[in-house]
Amino acid sequence: MKKQLHKRALFALFLIFPVGILQAQKNPGNSQQAIFEQVAPNAYTSTAATGSFLGPFATSARTYQMLIASSELTNLTGKYLTALAFRALPTASAAWPTADITISDFDIYLSGSVDPANRSLTFANNVVGTQTQVRSGSLLIPAGAVTVGSSPNAFSFYINFTTPWLYTGGNLLIELRHPVFTGTSISTESVLASGGPGNGYGVTVSACWTGSYTGATTGSNGNFSVVSLRAQDVLGNQTYETPQWSVYPNPTSDEIHIDGNILISKVKVFNMLGQLVAEKVTNSQTNAVDLSHLNSGTYLLEMETEMGIKKQKIIKN
């Protein structure tokens, strides 16, 4: 009886800290890690912006620079940035893409930045310090990974970095580059350049872009795609390990897919009463779990991995 009460108390404590805001967990090196997510601009954390932009997921080639003021990132200072995500327009009627898309190269660079108010259309002029490439190689975007049906929509598909980057404060520059790819484009929810400074553009954020994957040195004024940055805290000893995974689509109507860089031995799904409602024994980094038999609502996905237990909230439509 005491053991059951202890388990319930632990589950209730976990619910105090919603997944996606903070997750505390142990790793084999005995350093405790926490995962954070921060939306920029902060004003659009739970409110949809009014603009749209094709930059991140246009089928044509792109180099896209996003400038973010330090005031938008105070919760991430001293943490390792590990992933980012964009979200669909609230008016989007269908999840994207309709079929799997592979982009041959999806490169992400991080560095310090000039103030968003001082953004230049010459890309090099916006870089402060050294640019670090935190992601390279192909990117698979599974069918339905970018979900719709809310206002604002969820940041349902995170693009994991191959190299974590320690953010020590100051303005941040995100540079994305990708070549032409086959499939369909999607517009991301964005802060309109024409709406500044009232909507924060040119104050807390700004952006520029060009239709080239490599070689271009200058660009054009661009809207700022609302972005969610995922970061990981390192406590205790300073060893850094970066378990990364994507759970999609989220929300889902039937299956939930899990892609990661760590081996998953078992997947469990709990309802908000702490009751086990689905379970799958596996031995893979890639998994699919059938949720079609569950009622609509919020559930807790628990993944038993070689680096401990990972947890994330999911929504069943």
Secondary structure as GFF3:
##gff-version 3
##sequence-region A 1 317
A	DSSP	alpha_helix	2	16	.	.	.	ID=ss1
A	DSSP	beta_strand	23	26	.	.	.	ID=ss2
A	DSSP	beta_strand	32	40	.	.	.	ID=ss3
A	DSSP	three_ten_helix	42	44	.	.	.	ID=ss4
A	DSSP	beta_strand	51	53	.	.	.	ID=ss5
A	DSSP	beta_strand	62	68	.	.	.	ID=ss6
A	DSSP	three_ten_helix	70	72	.	.	.	ID=ss7
A	DSSP	three_ten_helix	74	76	.	.	.	ID=ss8
A	DSSP	beta_strand	79	86	.	.	.	ID=ss9
A	DSSP	beta_strand	101	103	.	.	.	ID=ss10
A	DSSP	beta_strand	107	113	.	.	.	ID=ss11
A	DSSP	three_ten_helix	116	118	.	.	.	ID=ss12
A	DSSP	three_ten_helix	123	126	.	.	.	ID=ss13
A	DSSP	beta_strand	127	135	.	.	.	ID=ss14
A	DSSP	beta_strand	139	141	.	.	.	ID=ss15
A	DSSP	beta_strand	158	167	.	.	.	ID=ss16
A	DSSP	beta_strand	172	178	.	.	.	ID=ss17
A	DSSP	beta_strand	188	191	.	.	.	ID=ss18
A	DSSP	three_ten_helix	193	195	.	.	.	ID=ss19
A	DSSP	beta_strand	205	210	.	.	.	ID=ss20
A	DSSP	beta_strand	220	221	.	.	.	ID=ss21
A	DSSP	beta_strand	224	225	.	.	.	ID=ss22
A	DSSP	beta_strand	227	234	.	.	.	ID=ss23
A	DSSP	beta_strand	245	248	.	.	.	ID=ss24
A	DSSP	beta_strand	255	270	.	.	.	ID=ss25
A	DSSP	beta_strand	276	290	.	.	.	ID=ss26
A	DSSP	beta_strand	297	305	.	.	.	ID=ss27
A	DSSP	beta_strand	308	316	.	.	.	ID=ss28
###
